[in-house]
């Protein structure tokens, strides 16, 4: 997108801003967009679980992008997403959720047709990250 629409603080954290832009001090608009008083994400259990799965996979060395095109939450890459295809389609499920066999079969067919392995991910809040 257009770098002019990326708040300075976000641009700095993503390391996408040129040095001249990154050296600027945040403006009041940046504070409104990125300040703790306006940022309520993650606020629902589903959002917290998505963030936990994202963080766990990222810490394990995967690059992640949206998996909506393949009926999943994320696509996980073992290398640079610009150079290689994803190896895994990651679908988040609640730990207590009962999945219909048809849902699993459909997800497997879509990911297999796209040459990806389907990973069903669930968060167990009672254990440490990585288990």
N, CA, C and O of each residue as an XYZ file, in Angstrom:
524
protein
N       0.806     -1.182      0.000
C       0.000      0.000      0.000
C       0.845      1.239      0.000
O       2.059      1.195     -0.196
N       0.190      2.323      0.219
C       0.817      3.632      0.218
C       1.454      3.883      1.576
O       0.769      3.858      2.599
N       2.761      4.126      1.593
C       3.496      4.326      2.849
C       3.022      5.570      3.585
O       3.225      5.676      4.794
N       2.399      6.509      2.891
C       1.930      7.728      3.538
C       0.777      7.444      4.495
O       0.526      8.235      5.404
N       0.076      6.334      4.308
C      -1.058      5.999      5.161
C      -0.678      5.074      6.312
O      -1.543      4.706      7.106
N       0.582      4.691      6.422
C       1.029      3.831      7.517
C       1.471      4.718      8.665
O       2.358      5.554      8.489
N       0.868      4.554      9.847
C       1.306      5.372     10.987
C       2.791      5.159     11.255
O       3.309      4.056     11.080
N       3.468      6.216     11.679
C       4.918      6.168     11.854
C       5.324      5.074     12.832
O       6.269      4.332     12.565
N       4.630      4.962     13.954
C       4.997      3.966     14.953
C       4.868      2.544     14.371
O       5.724      1.695     14.619
N       3.807      2.290     13.603
C       3.635      0.982     12.971
C       4.734      0.756     11.949
O       5.316     -0.328     11.891
N       5.025      1.775     11.137
C       6.065      1.638     10.122
C       7.403      1.305     10.758
O       8.157      0.490     10.225
N       7.710      1.932     11.903
C       8.964      1.647     12.584
C       9.010      0.206     13.070
O      10.035     -0.461     12.931
N       7.919     -0.279     13.635
C       7.925     -1.621     14.201
C       7.997     -2.689     13.119
O       8.539     -3.769     13.357
N       7.463     -2.410     11.937
C       7.502     -3.383     10.856
C       8.757     -3.250      9.999
O       8.980     -4.039      9.081
N       9.559     -2.263     10.303
C      10.812     -2.027      9.576
C      10.579     -1.840      8.075
O      11.342     -2.343      7.250
N       9.510     -1.104      7.733
C       9.229     -0.865      6.324
C       9.420      0.596      5.946
O       9.387      0.940      4.764
N       9.618      1.450      6.924
C       9.745      2.871      6.642
C      11.173      3.224      6.285
O      12.108      2.650      6.843
N      11.359      4.159      5.363
C      12.713      4.632      5.083
C      13.266      5.326      6.313
O      12.496      5.801      7.148
N      14.601      5.396      6.446
C      15.204      6.010      7.634
C      14.698      7.411      7.927
O      14.535      7.769      9.093
N      14.447      8.209      6.903
C      13.982      9.581      7.143
C      12.596      9.587      7.797
O      12.327     10.436      8.646
N      11.731      8.676      7.426
C      10.403      8.590      8.016
C      10.470      7.983      9.410
O       9.751      8.418     10.310
N      11.320      6.991      9.596
C      11.427      6.315     10.887
C      11.986      7.236     11.974
O      11.740      7.011     13.159
N      12.737      8.271     11.581
C      13.324      9.171     12.579
C      12.337     10.228     13.071
O      12.632     10.926     14.041
N      11.171     10.367     12.426
C      10.179     11.353     12.831
C       9.522     10.943     14.144
O       9.360      9.757     14.434
N       9.152     11.936     14.921
C       8.441     11.677     16.168
C       6.966     11.406     15.868
O       6.426     11.956     14.908
N       6.303     10.564     16.674
C       4.876     10.287     16.448
C       4.037     11.546     16.564
O       4.309     12.411     17.395
N       3.032     11.640     15.739
C       2.104     12.770     15.791
C       0.901     12.371     16.631
O       0.722     11.188     16.922
N       0.068     13.335     17.029
C      -1.136     12.973     17.793
C      -2.025     11.968     17.048
O      -2.667     11.134     17.686
N      -2.074     12.032     15.712
C      -2.860     11.075     14.946
C      -2.314      9.670     15.141
O      -3.088      8.725     15.292
N      -0.981      9.515     15.140
C      -0.376      8.204     15.357
C      -0.727      7.670     16.740
O      -0.980      6.477     16.912
N      -0.739      8.560     17.716
C      -1.082      8.136     19.072
C      -2.521      7.638     19.128
O      -2.813      6.665     19.824
N      -3.427      8.300     18.399
C      -4.823      7.866     18.390
C      -4.978      6.503     17.735
O      -5.753      5.670     18.206
N      -4.250      6.273     16.659
C      -4.372      5.006     15.941
C      -3.710      3.852     16.676
O      -4.216      2.730     16.659
N      -2.588      4.119     17.317
C      -1.789      3.054     17.901
C      -1.731      3.069     19.415
O      -1.158      2.161     20.017
N      -2.302      4.067     20.036
C      -2.226      4.164     21.488
C      -3.061      3.098     22.185
O      -4.003      2.566     21.597
N      -2.722      2.780     23.437
C      -3.430      1.728     24.163
C      -4.897      2.038     24.418
O      -5.691      1.118     24.621
N      -5.273      3.306     24.414
C      -6.667      3.628     24.687
C      -7.586      3.278     23.526
O      -8.782      3.083     23.744
N      -7.081      3.191     22.310
C      -7.913      2.912     21.138
C      -7.758      1.470     20.654
O      -8.628      0.976     19.937
N      -6.708      0.803     21.013
C      -6.415     -0.525     20.487
C      -7.010     -1.571     21.414
O      -6.529     -1.751     22.533
N      -8.049     -2.263     20.967
C      -8.721     -3.238     21.818
C      -8.509     -4.665     21.332
O      -9.175     -5.576     21.824
N      -7.624     -4.887     20.404
C      -7.386     -6.222     19.861
C      -6.281     -6.897     20.646
O      -5.297     -6.220     20.944
N      -6.348     -8.127     20.998
C      -7.481     -9.036     20.849
C      -8.454     -8.899     22.017
O      -8.044     -8.851     23.177
N      -9.724     -8.837     21.704
C     -10.713     -8.639     22.758
C     -11.594     -9.867     22.984
O     -12.116    -10.046     24.084
N     -11.770    -10.707     21.978
C     -12.592    -11.905     22.147
C     -11.702    -13.132     22.327
O     -10.505    -13.092     22.040
N     -12.288    -14.196     22.795
C     -11.523    -15.433     22.983
C     -10.949    -15.917     21.649
O      -9.791    -16.330     21.586
N     -11.747    -15.867     20.593
C     -11.298    -16.305     19.267
C     -10.083    -15.489     18.819
O      -9.118    -16.053     18.305
N     -10.122    -14.185     19.006
C      -8.994    -13.331     18.623
C      -7.755    -13.658     19.444
O      -6.649    -13.694     18.905
N      -7.926    -13.901     20.757
C      -6.782    -14.266     21.604
C      -6.188    -15.599     21.157
O      -4.968    -15.762     21.151
N      -7.043    -16.555     20.783
C      -6.548    -17.845     20.308
C      -5.809    -17.693     18.978
O      -4.768    -18.315     18.770
N      -6.347    -16.864     18.078
C      -5.663    -16.621     16.797
C      -4.288    -16.012     17.033
O      -3.311    -16.406     16.395
N      -4.212    -15.043     17.956
C      -2.928    -14.413     18.269
C      -1.965    -15.420     18.892
O      -0.778    -15.420     18.564
N      -2.458    -16.276     19.782
C      -1.602    -17.273     20.430
C      -1.041    -18.256     19.410
O       0.138    -18.607     19.472
N      -1.875    -18.704     18.471
C      -1.401    -19.623     17.429
C      -0.391    -18.920     16.536
O       0.644    -19.490     16.192
N      -0.694    -17.674     16.159
C       0.229    -16.918     15.323
C       1.587    -16.790     16.013
O       2.623    -17.055     15.404
N       1.579    -16.384     17.283
C       2.832    -16.189     18.022
C       3.609    -17.493     18.145
O       4.830    -17.504     17.986
N       2.918    -18.582     18.426
C       3.598    -19.867     18.572
C       4.263    -20.295     17.264
O       5.419    -20.717     17.267
N       3.547    -20.188     16.162
C       4.128    -20.576     14.873
C       5.263    -19.642     14.467
O       6.270    -20.083     13.913
N       5.096    -18.351     14.746
C       6.141    -17.382     14.418
C       7.413    -17.677     15.215
O       8.517    -17.621     14.672
N       7.256    -17.988     16.494
C       8.415    -18.332     17.328
C       9.104    -19.600     16.863
O      10.296    -19.789     17.105
N       8.369    -20.456     16.206
C       8.946    -21.705     15.673
C       9.632    -21.485     14.321
O      10.179    -22.422     13.740
N       9.603    -20.252     13.827
C      10.339    -19.921     12.616
C       9.520    -19.867     11.342
O      10.089    -19.741     10.257
N       8.197    -19.957     11.437
C       7.357    -19.891     10.243
C       7.011    -18.455      9.906
O       6.854    -17.615     10.792
N       6.894    -18.183      8.611
C       6.331    -16.919      8.146
C       4.868    -17.194      7.889
O       4.522    -18.255      7.368
N       3.994    -16.254      8.244
C       2.556    -16.491      8.146
C       1.874    -15.420      7.321
O       2.209    -14.239      7.396
N       0.904    -15.864      6.527
C       0.044    -14.954      5.775
C      -1.393    -15.430      5.950
O      -1.636    -16.476      6.552
N      -2.333    -14.674      5.432
C      -3.741    -15.047      5.535
C      -4.013    -16.314      4.732
O      -3.484    -16.495      3.635
N      -4.838    -17.179      5.288
C      -5.180    -18.424      4.611
C      -6.609    -18.450      4.121
O      -7.121    -19.515      3.773
N      -7.268    -17.302      4.085
C      -8.677    -17.229      3.709
C      -8.927    -17.864      2.344
O      -9.948    -18.523      2.149
N      -8.037    -17.678      1.428
C      -8.197    -18.220      0.072
C      -8.305    -19.744      0.066
O      -8.892    -20.328     -0.845
N      -7.736    -20.381      1.088
C      -7.744    -21.840      1.170
C      -8.606    -22.352      2.317
O      -8.461    -23.505      2.723
N      -9.490    -21.531      2.842
C     -10.390    -21.953      3.899
C      -9.722    -22.181      5.235
O     -10.211    -22.967      6.047
N      -8.621    -21.511      5.474
C      -7.904    -21.662      6.736
C      -7.649    -20.280      7.333
O      -7.953    -19.254      6.724
N      -7.087    -20.280      8.531
C      -6.784    -19.002      9.171
C      -5.453    -18.433      8.690
O      -5.332    -17.230      8.459
N      -4.454    -19.304      8.541
C      -3.115    -18.873      8.133
C      -2.526    -19.832      7.114
O      -2.918    -20.997      7.033
N      -1.587    -19.328      6.344
C      -0.689    -20.165      5.546
C       0.676    -20.048      6.201
O       1.136    -18.944      6.493
N       1.320    -21.172      6.431
C       2.625    -21.175      7.107
C       3.713    -21.538      6.105
O       3.635    -22.557      5.419
N       4.715    -20.693      6.037
C       5.838    -20.868      5.123
C       7.096    -21.187      5.926
O       7.311    -20.622      6.998
N       7.918    -22.083      5.414
C       9.183    -22.388      6.087
C      10.269    -21.408      5.674
O      11.306    -21.312      6.331
N      10.035    -20.676      4.583
C      10.996    -19.681      4.081
C      10.243    -18.422      3.680
O       9.090    -18.232      4.066
N      10.880    -17.585      2.924
C      10.307    -16.318      2.487
C       9.048    -16.551      1.648
O       9.119    -17.242      0.633
N       7.891    -15.989      2.046
C       6.650    -16.173      1.287
C       6.700    -15.609     -0.130
O       5.922    -16.022     -0.990
N       7.612    -14.667     -0.379
C       7.722    -14.107     -1.719
C       8.459    -15.037     -2.673
O       8.350    -14.894     -3.890
N       9.207    -15.987     -2.125
C      10.009    -16.870     -2.960
C       9.496    -18.307     -3.014
O       9.748    -19.018     -3.987
N       8.782    -18.738     -1.982
C       8.368    -20.138     -1.886
C       6.882    -20.246     -1.582
O       6.266    -19.305     -1.080
N       6.319    -21.404     -1.892
C       4.920    -21.679     -1.582
C       4.795    -22.121     -0.126
O       5.757    -22.600      0.475
N       3.605    -21.955      0.425
C       3.340    -22.381      1.798
C       3.314    -23.907      1.865
O       2.880    -24.574      0.926
N       3.778    -24.440      2.973
C       3.737    -25.883      3.198
C       2.488    -26.297      3.960
O       2.028    -27.432      3.841
N       1.930    -25.357      4.758
C       0.828    -25.717      5.634
C      -0.309    -24.708      5.554
O      -0.083    -23.501      5.461
N      -1.528    -25.219      5.591
C      -2.722    -24.401      5.783
C      -3.153    -24.649      7.227
O      -3.472    -25.780      7.592
N      -3.165    -23.607      8.043
C      -3.439    -23.736      9.475
C      -4.862    -23.265      9.755
O      -5.224    -22.124      9.469
N      -5.650    -24.159     10.317
C      -7.029    -23.826     10.675
C      -7.169    -23.893     12.185
O      -6.836    -24.904     12.804
N      -7.659    -22.821     12.768
C      -7.820    -22.741     14.210
C      -9.153    -23.348     14.619
O     -10.188    -23.053     14.020
N      -9.126    -24.193     15.638
C     -10.343    -24.749     16.216
C     -10.273    -24.550     17.721
O      -9.186    -24.510     18.298
N     -11.414    -24.429     18.345
C     -11.443    -24.350     19.804
C     -11.157    -25.745     20.351
O     -11.548    -26.744     19.747
N     -10.487    -25.814     21.474
C     -10.098    -27.100     22.049
C     -11.313    -27.986     22.297
O     -11.258    -29.196     22.075
N     -12.405    -27.389     22.757
C     -13.594    -28.174     23.079
C     -14.549    -28.336     21.893
O     -15.583    -28.991     22.021
N     -14.216    -27.748     20.746
C     -15.081    -27.806     19.569
C     -15.083    -29.211     18.959
O     -14.036    -29.835     18.789
N     -16.262    -29.679     18.642
C     -16.393    -30.964     17.954
C     -16.471    -30.674     16.459
O     -17.373    -29.980     15.991
N     -15.531    -31.205     15.739
C     -15.500    -30.986     14.288
C     -16.220    -32.120     13.586
O     -16.015    -33.293     13.897
N     -17.060    -31.757     12.641
C     -17.738    -32.766     11.841
C     -16.721    -33.383     10.886
O     -15.832    -32.695     10.385
N     -16.854    -34.657     10.643
C     -15.952    -35.353      9.738
C     -15.961    -34.702      8.355
O     -14.928    -34.634      7.689
N     -17.125    -34.227      7.931
C     -17.243    -33.561      6.637
C     -16.395    -32.286      6.598
O     -15.802    -31.972      5.566
N     -16.332    -31.549      7.713
C     -15.528    -30.328      7.794
C     -14.044    -30.651      7.662
O     -13.311    -29.962      6.952
N     -13.609    -31.698      8.347
C     -12.201    -32.109      8.264
C     -11.884    -32.590      6.857
O     -10.838    -32.254      6.301
N     -12.784    -33.375      6.285
C     -12.573    -33.889      4.929
C     -12.496    -32.751      3.914
O     -11.640    -32.758      3.030
N     -13.391    -31.777      4.043
C     -13.391    -30.638      3.111
C     -12.100    -29.836      3.241
O     -11.498    -29.460      2.235
N     -11.675    -29.572      4.478
C     -10.433    -28.831      4.685
C      -9.232    -29.566      4.136
O      -8.328    -28.959      3.562
N      -9.224    -30.884      4.314
C      -8.125    -31.697      3.793
C      -8.097    -31.678      2.274
O      -7.030    -31.577      1.668
N      -9.265    -31.773      1.663
C      -9.336    -31.758      0.187
C      -8.845    -30.430     -0.387
O      -8.081    -30.406     -1.352
N      -9.290    -29.330      0.214
C      -8.880    -28.010     -0.285
C      -7.383    -27.827     -0.134
O      -6.712    -27.405     -1.076
N      -6.851    -28.138      1.038
C      -5.413    -27.940      1.255
C      -4.595    -28.916      0.423
O      -3.531    -28.552     -0.080
N      -5.062    -30.133      0.269
C      -4.340    -31.110     -0.547
C      -4.346    -30.702     -2.015
O      -3.339    -30.853     -2.708
N      -5.475    -30.185     -2.490
C      -5.563    -29.719     -3.874
C      -4.615    -28.558     -4.141
O      -4.181    -28.352     -5.274
N      -4.296    -27.798     -3.094
C      -3.375    -26.669     -3.217
C      -1.950    -27.066     -2.833
O      -1.075    -26.210     -2.708
N      -1.723    -28.370     -2.647
C      -0.413    -28.919     -2.259
C       0.090    -28.364     -0.928
O       1.241    -27.952     -0.782
N      -0.834    -28.375      0.035
C      -0.501    -27.947      1.384
C      -1.015    -28.989      2.365
O      -1.979    -29.697      2.077
N      -0.383    -29.080      3.502
C      -0.845    -29.968      4.559
C      -1.740    -29.175      5.494
O      -1.406    -28.057      5.885
N      -2.888    -29.759      5.853
C      -3.799    -29.093      6.775
C      -3.335    -29.323      8.206
O      -3.069    -30.455      8.610
N      -3.241    -28.235      8.967
C      -2.887    -28.310     10.380
C      -4.071    -27.764     11.170
O      -4.474    -26.617     10.973
N      -4.625    -28.573     12.057
C      -5.677    -28.116     12.949
C      -5.011    -27.663     14.231
O      -4.351    -28.456     14.903
N      -5.174    -26.409     14.574
C      -4.516    -25.841     15.753
C      -5.542    -25.484     16.812
O      -6.582    -24.901     16.506
N      -5.251    -25.833     18.053
C      -6.109    -25.477     19.176
C      -5.215    -24.976     20.305
O      -4.080    -25.426     20.463
N      -5.738    -24.050     21.077
C      -4.998    -23.476     22.184
C      -5.454    -24.138     23.482
O      -6.646    -24.206     23.779
N      -4.474    -24.626     24.248
C      -4.741    -25.165     25.574
C      -4.198    -24.145     26.562
O      -2.992    -24.096     26.803
N      -5.076    -23.329     27.138
C      -4.651    -22.240     28.013
C      -4.051    -22.743     29.314
O      -3.425    -21.974     30.044
N      -4.234    -24.032     29.616
C      -3.710    -24.568     30.861
C      -2.249    -24.977     30.793
O      -1.667    -25.337     31.816
N      -1.645    -24.929     29.616
C      -0.257    -25.330     29.453
C       0.571    -24.170     28.958
O       0.040    -23.113     28.617
N       1.861    -24.368     28.919
C       2.745    -23.306     28.450
C       2.727    -23.244     26.931
O       2.296    -24.183     26.261
N       3.203    -22.119     26.398
C       3.288    -21.928     24.950
C       4.235    -22.960     24.376
O       5.306    -23.220     24.925
N       3.825    -23.540     23.272
C       4.682    -24.522     22.605
C       4.284    -25.948     22.905
O       4.883    -26.881     22.370
N       3.280    -26.139     23.755
C       2.864    -27.504     24.033
C       1.567    -27.821     23.309
O       1.054    -28.934     23.421
